[in-house]
Amino acid sequence: MSIPTPKTGPGGSRHAPWRELLQGGNLPRFIVLCLGVWLHAADSLMVATLMPSAVLDIGGAPWLGWTIALYEVGSVVAGAATGLLAVRIGLRFGMCSAASLFALGCLASMFAPDMATMLLGRLAQGLGGGALVAIVFVATDRLFPDHLLPAVMALISAIWGASAFCGPLIGGLFANAGLWRYGFLAFAVQAVILVVLGFVMLRGDRPDRSDRRAAASRAVPWLRLLLLTLAIVAVAAGGTAASIWLSSGLIGAGMAMLVMFFRADRAAAVRLFPRDVLAITRPVGGGIFFVLCFATATISFTLYGPLLAQLRFGVSPLVGGYLVAAESVAWTFAALVVSGLGQRHEMRIIRVGAGLMTLGVLGMAFALPQGSIWMLLPFAFCLGAGFGAAWPFVLRRIIASAHPADRARASAAVPTMQMVGYGLGAALAGLFANLSGFADGIDAAEVGTVGFWIFAGFVPVLMLGWCTMRGLSRAEITR
């Protein structure tokens, strides 16, 4: 069986996705989705520049890493539950609820008198932000026809790329002015605006009645959500543990709990993920694990690139930061370039994207220890362009191949598994860095060895990602 031919636009043309995106009420809905993505993406980058000032004010330096870890924990857990949430209450109230929780988290961080309150606020922001992003992916399936998905995802990628520049800039402006609390206020205000826009512009959305009745008749799977939370917390803690043995044990325990979660979810009456999530020989499972593997294998540069560039080449923090920003720009550029290509090219584009990401990881393993600062740039471009080119078509293929009852879950599973991959990759990169010499403190003499292993150590993960291609390339019809 084959994936269905994309539906034509209002005028019968298959070659004007950008024009169709601006017609028929699509633009207001798309603006709402972009704001949801912006809040999640820019907030995490803004906070990275605000937190040093916040720590100087309220203390809690030993817990600084958990301001990021708890945000990711909240994002993953909320993303996992969003498919069920969208079925129960629809996009309109799901979006408004997520934005409201995000706003409350920002206000808690703004008024935080100590680090404990700050961490609670960051957890709430992660829950709200993760739900927002997952709802955006559910909405792309529910609000737009299949043939518009690459164009929609290309523009969403552009918003993500813009956040790479604007997020740190916004945070830096507030921090330099001594007004770090007002940075959180700025995002709380934007979240309130999203609540209003979502309530007005998504009012035509209705959850599927049969799915809603079925979902409402069953309890929320709290135990599975708790298991998922413990798994992500264990992985995050493993990435920051001082002892190599403790780090390895926590990461291993977290991965074991993730497997337990997926197995329990597959057998449950109320599932959080699509039923084929573990079947990597099928398009849904293969696509989701493609995202997981390549997200895991490519996060090292974002985490360690700026630091290692400063130690290895003596560049300023600004240069290191914009090396990472170049990766985001490449993601955006590649997504826009391939968005107009037809369905018949999608597997070729996905393979090219996987090849670029593999080249980027292997190239970084060579360039950081032995090359020059300028050698990092083309490999950073490969990392971003590879994901940007493959992402829209992997997403379209997953959604098009999912069972009709699982489309919302499949849509929400993609960004959720991406965040799981980033968390797992961060933990493994931390383990590789510690094993390579960073366990006893950052030493410039160890930079070359660390720079090699935090990329070369992910070669097995890249190989597993290539193995998912067989399932992703299979064609299955769902509607």
C-alpha positions as CSV (number, residue, x, y, z in Angstrom):
1,M,0.0,0.0,0.0
2,S,1.2,3.5,-0.6
3,I,1.1,6.8,1.2
4,P,-1.8,8.9,-0.2
5,T,-1.1,11.5,-2.9
6,P,-1.1,15.0,-1.3
7,K,-4.4,16.8,-1.6
8,T,-4.5,19.7,-4.0
9,G,-5.1,23.3,-2.8
10,P,-8.3,25.3,-3.3
11,G,-7.4,26.1,-6.9
12,G,-6.3,22.6,-7.7
13,S,-2.6,23.5,-7.7
14,R,0.0,21.4,-5.9
15,H,2.8,24.0,-6.4
16,A,1.7,27.0,-4.4
17,P,1.9,26.0,-0.7
18,W,3.0,29.5,0.4
19,R,0.0,31.2,-1.3
20,E,-2.5,28.7,0.1
21,L,-1.0,29.1,3.6
22,L,-2.1,32.8,3.5
23,Q,-5.6,32.0,2.4
24,G,-8.8,30.5,3.9
25,G,-8.2,31.4,7.5
26,N,-4.9,29.6,7.6
27,L,-2.8,32.7,8.5
28,P,-4.3,33.6,11.9
29,R,-4.1,29.9,13.0
30,F,-0.5,29.8,11.9
31,I,0.4,32.9,13.8
32,V,-0.9,31.3,17.0
33,L,1.2,28.2,16.3
34,C,4.3,30.3,15.7
35,L,3.9,32.2,19.0
36,G,3.6,28.9,20.8
37,V,6.9,27.7,19.3
38,W,8.6,31.0,20.0
39,L,7.7,31.0,23.7
40,H,9.2,27.5,24.2
41,A,12.3,28.0,22.1
42,A,13.3,31.6,23.0
43,D,12.5,31.1,26.7
44,S,15.1,28.4,27.2
45,L,17.7,30.4,25.4
46,M,16.8,33.6,27.2
47,V,17.0,31.9,30.6
48,A,20.5,30.6,29.9
49,T,21.7,34.3,29.8
50,L,19.5,35.4,32.7
51,M,20.4,32.7,35.3
52,P,23.9,33.9,36.2
53,S,22.4,37.2,37.3
54,A,19.5,35.4,39.1
55,V,22.0,33.2,41.0
56,L,24.0,36.3,42.2
57,D,20.7,37.7,43.5
58,I,18.9,34.7,45.1
59,G,21.8,32.2,45.5
60,G,21.6,28.4,44.7
61,A,24.6,28.1,42.4
62,P,24.9,24.3,42.9
63,W,21.4,23.9,41.5
64,L,21.9,26.0,38.4
65,G,22.0,23.0,36.1
66,W,18.6,21.9,37.3
67,T,17.0,25.1,36.0
68,I,17.5,23.6,32.6
69,A,17.0,19.9,33.6
70,L,13.6,20.5,35.2
71,Y,12.5,22.5,32.2
72,E,13.3,19.6,30.0
73,V,11.7,17.1,32.4
74,G,8.5,19.2,32.3
75,S,8.6,19.5,28.5
76,V,9.0,15.8,28.0
77,V,6.3,14.7,30.4
78,A,3.8,17.4,29.1
79,G,4.6,16.5,25.5
80,A,3.9,12.8,26.2
81,A,0.4,13.7,27.7
82,T,-0.5,16.2,25.0
83,G,-1.8,13.7,22.5
84,L,-4.4,12.6,25.0
85,L,-5.1,16.2,26.1
86,A,-5.8,17.3,22.5
87,V,-8.2,14.4,22.1
88,R,-10.1,15.2,25.3
89,I,-10.4,19.0,25.2
90,G,-9.3,20.0,21.7
91,L,-6.6,22.4,20.4
92,R,-8.3,25.6,21.6
93,F,-8.5,24.8,25.3
94,G,-5.3,22.7,25.2
95,M,-3.3,25.7,23.8
96,C,-4.9,28.1,26.3
97,S,-4.3,25.8,29.2
98,A,-0.7,25.2,28.3
99,A,0.0,29.0,27.8
100,S,-1.6,29.8,31.1
101,L,0.6,27.3,32.9
102,F,3.6,28.7,31.1
103,A,2.7,32.2,32.2
104,L,2.2,31.1,35.9
105,G,5.7,29.5,35.7
106,C,7.2,32.7,34.4
107,L,5.6,34.7,37.2
108,A,6.8,32.3,39.8
109,S,10.4,32.7,38.5
110,M,10.0,36.4,38.4
111,F,9.0,36.7,42.0
112,A,11.3,33.9,43.2
113,P,12.9,34.8,46.6
114,D,15.1,31.6,46.5
115,M,16.3,28.8,44.1
116,A,13.6,26.4,45.3
117,T,10.8,28.7,44.0
118,M,12.8,29.3,40.8
119,L,13.0,25.6,40.2
120,L,9.2,25.2,40.7
121,G,8.7,28.0,38.2
122,R,11.0,26.4,35.7
123,L,9.2,23.1,36.0
124,A,5.9,24.9,35.3
125,Q,7.4,26.6,32.4
126,G,8.7,23.3,31.0
127,L,5.2,21.7,31.5
128,G,3.5,24.6,29.7
129,G,6.2,25.0,27.0
130,G,6.4,21.3,26.2
131,A,2.6,21.1,25.9
132,L,2.6,24.1,23.6
133,V,5.1,22.6,21.2
134,A,3.4,19.3,21.1
135,I,0.0,21.0,20.5
136,V,1.6,22.9,17.7
137,F,2.5,19.6,16.0
138,V,-0.9,18.1,16.6
139,A,-2.4,21.3,15.2
140,T,-0.3,21.1,12.0
141,D,-2.0,17.8,11.3
142,R,-5.5,18.9,12.3
143,L,-5.6,22.4,10.8
144,F,-3.7,22.0,7.6
145,P,-3.9,19.5,4.7
146,D,-1.0,17.0,4.3
147,H,0.5,18.8,1.3
148,L,1.0,22.0,3.3
149,L,3.0,20.3,6.2
150,P,6.5,20.8,4.7
151,A,5.7,24.5,4.2
152,V,4.2,24.9,7.7
153,M,7.2,23.1,9.3
154,A,9.7,25.2,7.3
155,L,8.2,28.4,8.7
156,I,8.1,26.9,12.2
157,S,11.7,26.0,11.8
158,A,12.4,29.7,10.8
159,I,10.8,30.8,14.1
160,W,13.0,28.3,15.9
161,G,16.1,29.7,14.1
162,A,15.1,33.3,15.0
163,S,15.0,32.3,18.6
164,A,18.6,31.3,18.5
165,F,19.5,35.0,18.0
166,C,16.7,36.7,19.8
167,G,16.5,34.6,23.0
168,P,20.1,35.3,24.2
169,L,19.8,38.9,23.1
170,I,16.7,39.5,25.1
171,G,18.1,37.8,28.1
172,G,21.4,39.7,27.8
173,L,19.5,43.1,27.6
174,F,17.6,42.4,30.8
175,A,20.6,41.0,32.6
176,N,22.9,43.9,31.6
177,A,20.3,46.3,32.9
178,G,20.0,44.5,36.2
179,L,16.4,43.6,35.5
180,W,16.5,39.8,35.2
181,R,13.1,39.4,36.8
182,Y,11.5,41.5,34.0
183,G,12.8,39.0,31.4
184,F,10.4,36.4,32.9
185,L,7.7,39.1,33.0
186,A,8.1,39.7,29.3
187,F,7.5,36.1,28.5
188,A,4.6,35.9,30.9
189,V,2.9,38.8,29.0
190,Q,3.5,37.0,25.7
191,A,1.9,33.9,27.1
192,V,-1.2,35.8,28.2
193,I,-1.4,37.2,24.6
194,L,-1.2,33.7,23.3
195,V,-4.1,32.7,25.6
196,V,-6.3,35.5,24.1
197,L,-5.2,34.7,20.5
198,G,-5.7,31.0,20.9
199,F,-9.2,31.5,22.4
200,V,-10.2,33.7,19.5
201,M,-8.4,32.2,16.5
202,L,-8.8,28.5,17.3
203,R,-12.5,28.6,18.1
204,G,-13.4,26.5,15.1
205,D,-11.5,23.5,16.4
206,R,-13.4,20.7,18.0
207,P,-12.0,17.5,19.4
208,D,-13.1,14.3,17.7
209,R,-16.3,13.3,19.5
210,S,-15.8,9.5,19.4
211,D,-12.2,9.8,20.5
212,R,-13.2,12.3,23.2
213,R,-15.8,10.0,24.7
214,A,-13.4,7.1,24.7
215,A,-10.7,9.2,26.3
216,A,-13.0,10.7,28.9
217,S,-14.2,7.3,30.0
218,R,-10.7,6.3,31.2
219,A,-8.5,7.7,33.9
220,V,-5.3,9.7,33.3
221,P,-2.4,7.3,33.3
222,W,-0.6,8.9,36.3
223,L,1.6,5.9,37.1
224,R,3.0,5.8,33.6
225,L,3.6,9.6,33.7
226,L,5.4,9.1,37.0
227,L,7.6,6.4,35.5
228,L,8.4,8.6,32.5
229,T,9.2,11.5,34.9
230,L,11.6,9.3,37.0
231,A,13.3,8.1,33.8
232,I,14.0,11.6,32.5
233,V,15.1,12.8,36.0
234,A,17.5,9.8,36.2
235,V,19.0,10.6,32.8
236,A,19.3,14.3,33.6
237,A,20.9,13.6,37.0
238,G,23.3,11.2,35.3
239,G,24.5,14.0,33.1
240,T,25.4,16.1,36.0
241,A,26.7,13.5,38.5
242,A,30.3,14.0,39.7
243,S,31.1,10.3,39.9
244,I,31.5,8.4,36.6
245,W,30.0,5.2,38.1
246,L,27.1,7.1,39.5
247,S,26.6,8.9,36.2
248,S,26.6,5.6,34.3
249,G,24.2,3.9,36.7
250,L,21.7,6.8,36.6
251,I,21.8,6.9,32.8
252,G,21.4,3.2,32.6
253,A,18.5,3.2,35.1
254,G,16.8,6.0,33.2
255,M,17.0,4.2,29.9
256,A,15.7,1.0,31.5
257,M,12.7,2.9,32.9
258,L,12.1,4.5,29.4
259,V,11.9,1.0,27.9
260,M,9.5,-0.1,30.7
261,F,7.4,3.0,30.1
262,F,7.0,2.4,26.3
263,R,6.2,-1.3,26.9
264,A,3.6,-0.4,29.5
265,D,2.1,2.3,27.3
266,R,1.8,0.0,24.3
267,A,-0.3,-2.5,26.3
268,A,-2.5,0.2,28.0
269,A,-6.1,1.0,27.1
270,V,-5.3,4.7,27.3
271,R,-2.1,5.2,25.4
272,L,0.1,8.3,25.4
273,F,2.2,7.3,22.4
274,P,1.1,5.7,19.1
275,R,0.8,1.9,19.2
276,D,3.7,1.4,16.7
277,V,6.2,3.6,18.6
278,L,8.5,0.7,19.3
279,A,8.2,-0.9,15.8
280,I,11.2,0.6,14.1
281,T,10.4,-1.6,11.0
282,R,7.3,0.5,10.3
283,P,7.1,4.2,9.3
284,V,5.7,5.5,12.6
285,G,8.2,3.7,14.9
286,G,11.0,4.1,12.4
287,G,10.4,7.8,12.0
288,I,10.1,8.5,15.8
289,F,13.3,6.6,16.5
290,F,15.0,8.4,13.6
291,V,14.2,11.7,15.4
292,L,15.3,10.2,18.8
293,C,18.7,8.8,17.5
294,F,19.7,11.9,15.5
295,A,18.6,14.3,18.3
296,T,20.7,12.3,20.7
297,A,23.8,12.1,18.5
298,T,23.8,15.8,17.5
299,I,23.3,17.7,20.7
300,S,26.9,17.7,21.8
301,F,27.9,20.7,19.8
302,T,25.1,22.8,21.3
303,L,26.2,21.9,24.8
304,Y,30.0,21.8,24.6
305,G,30.8,23.7,21.4
306,P,31.0,27.2,22.8
307,L,33.0,26.1,25.9
308,L,35.5,23.9,23.9
309,A,35.9,26.7,21.2
310,Q,36.9,29.1,23.9
311,L,39.4,26.7,25.5
312,R,40.8,25.3,22.3
313,F,40.9,28.5,20.1
314,G,40.7,31.3,22.6
315,V,37.7,32.9,21.1
316,S,35.2,35.0,23.0
317,P,31.9,33.6,24.4
318,L,30.1,35.6,21.7
319,V,31.9,33.8,18.9
320,G,31.2,30.5,20.5
321,G,27.5,31.3,20.9
322,Y,27.1,32.3,17.3
323,L,28.8,29.1,16.1
324,V,25.8,27.4,17.7
325,A,23.5,30.0,16.2
326,A,24.9,29.1,12.8
327,E,23.6,25.6,13.3
328,S,20.1,27.0,13.9
329,V,20.3,29.2,10.9
330,A,21.3,26.3,8.7
331,W,18.3,24.3,10.0
332,T,16.0,27.1,9.0
333,F,17.6,27.6,5.6
334,A,17.5,23.9,4.7
335,A,13.9,23.6,5.8
336,L,12.8,26.5,3.6
337,V,14.8,25.2,0.6
338,V,13.2,21.7,0.6
339,S,9.7,22.7,1.6
340,G,8.5,23.1,-1.9
341,L,9.7,19.7,-3.1
342,G,7.2,17.0,-3.9
343,Q,6.5,13.8,-2.0
344,R,8.4,11.6,-4.5
345,H,11.6,13.2,-3.3
346,E,11.1,12.9,0.5
347,M,13.0,9.7,1.2
348,R,15.9,11.0,-0.9
349,I,15.9,14.2,1.1
350,I,15.7,12.3,4.4
351,R,18.7,10.2,3.5
352,V,20.6,13.4,2.5
353,G,19.7,15.0,5.8
354,A,20.9,11.9,7.7
355,G,24.1,12.0,5.7
356,L,24.7,15.6,6.5
357,M,24.2,15.0,10.2
358,T,26.5,12.1,10.2
359,L,29.2,14.1,8.4
360,G,28.7,16.9,10.9
361,V,29.3,14.7,13.9
362,L,32.3,12.9,12.4
363,G,33.7,16.2,11.1
364,M,33.4,17.8,14.6
365,A,35.3,14.8,16.1
366,F,38.2,15.7,13.8
367,A,38.0,19.5,13.7
368,L,37.8,20.3,17.4
369,P,41.0,18.4,18.4
370,Q,43.0,19.1,15.2
371,G,41.5,21.8,13.1
372,S,41.0,25.6,13.2
373,I,38.1,27.6,14.5
374,W,36.8,28.1,10.9
375,M,36.7,24.4,10.3
376,L,33.9,24.1,12.8
377,L,31.6,26.3,10.8
378,P,30.9,23.9,7.8
379,F,30.3,21.0,10.1
380,A,28.0,23.1,12.3
381,F,26.1,23.9,9.1
382,C,25.9,20.2,8.3
383,L,24.4,19.4,11.7
384,G,21.7,22.1,11.3
385,A,21.0,21.6,7.6
386,G,20.7,17.9,7.9
387,F,18.0,18.0,10.6
388,G,16.3,21.0,8.9
389,A,16.0,19.1,5.5
390,A,14.9,15.8,6.9
391,W,12.5,17.1,9.7
392,P,9.5,18.2,7.6
393,F,9.4,15.0,5.6
394,V,10.0,12.7,8.5
395,L,7.1,14.4,10.3
396,R,4.8,14.2,7.3
397,R,5.6,10.5,6.8
398,I,5.0,9.7,10.4
399,I,1.6,11.4,10.5
400,A,0.5,10.1,7.1
401,S,1.4,6.5,8.2
402,A,-0.2,6.6,11.6
403,H,-3.5,4.9,12.4
404,P,-6.3,7.5,12.2
405,A,-6.9,7.2,15.9
406,D,-3.2,7.7,16.6
407,R,-2.5,10.8,14.5
408,A,-2.7,13.2,17.4
409,R,-0.5,11.0,19.5
410,A,2.0,10.6,16.6
411,S,2.1,14.3,16.0
412,A,2.8,15.0,19.7
413,A,5.3,12.1,20.0
414,V,7.7,13.7,17.5
415,P,8.8,16.8,19.5
416,T,8.6,14.8,22.7
417,M,11.0,12.2,21.4
418,Q,13.2,15.0,20.1
419,M,13.4,16.4,23.7
420,V,14.0,12.9,25.1
421,G,16.9,12.6,22.6
422,Y,18.4,15.9,23.6
423,G,18.2,14.9,27.3
424,L,19.7,11.5,26.7
425,G,22.4,13.0,24.4
426,A,23.3,15.7,27.0
427,A,23.7,13.0,29.7
428,L,25.8,10.8,27.4
429,A,27.9,13.7,26.3
430,G,28.5,14.6,30.0
431,L,29.6,11.0,30.6
432,F,31.9,11.0,27.6
433,A,33.4,14.3,28.7
434,N,34.0,13.1,32.3
435,L,35.6,9.9,31.0
436,S,37.8,12.0,28.8
437,G,39.2,14.1,31.5
438,F,36.6,16.7,32.7
439,A,35.6,14.6,35.7
440,D,38.4,16.3,37.8
441,G,37.6,19.8,36.5
442,I,37.9,21.6,33.2
443,D,41.5,21.4,32.0
444,A,42.6,23.1,28.7
445,A,45.1,20.2,28.2
446,E,42.2,17.7,27.9
447,V,40.1,19.7,25.4
448,G,41.3,17.8,22.3
449,T,40.5,14.4,23.9
450,V,37.1,15.6,25.1
451,G,36.4,17.3,21.8
452,F,37.0,13.9,20.0
453,W,35.0,11.6,22.3
454,I,31.9,13.8,22.8
455,F,31.3,13.3,19.1
456,A,32.9,10.0,18.2
457,G,31.2,8.4,21.2
458,F,27.9,8.8,19.3
459,V,28.8,6.8,16.2
460,P,26.8,3.8,17.5
461,V,23.8,6.0,17.9
462,L,24.2,7.3,14.4
463,M,24.4,3.7,13.1
464,L,21.2,2.9,14.9
465,G,19.6,6.0,13.4
466,W,20.5,4.7,9.9
467,C,18.9,1.4,10.8
468,T,15.6,3.1,11.3
469,M,15.6,4.2,7.6
470,R,14.3,0.9,6.4
471,G,11.1,1.2,8.5
472,L,10.7,4.9,7.6
473,S,10.9,4.2,3.9
474,R,8.0,1.7,4.0
475,A,4.8,3.1,2.7
476,E,1.6,2.6,4.6
477,I,-1.8,4.2,4.0
478,T,-3.9,5.5,6.8
479,R,-6.8,7.4,5.2
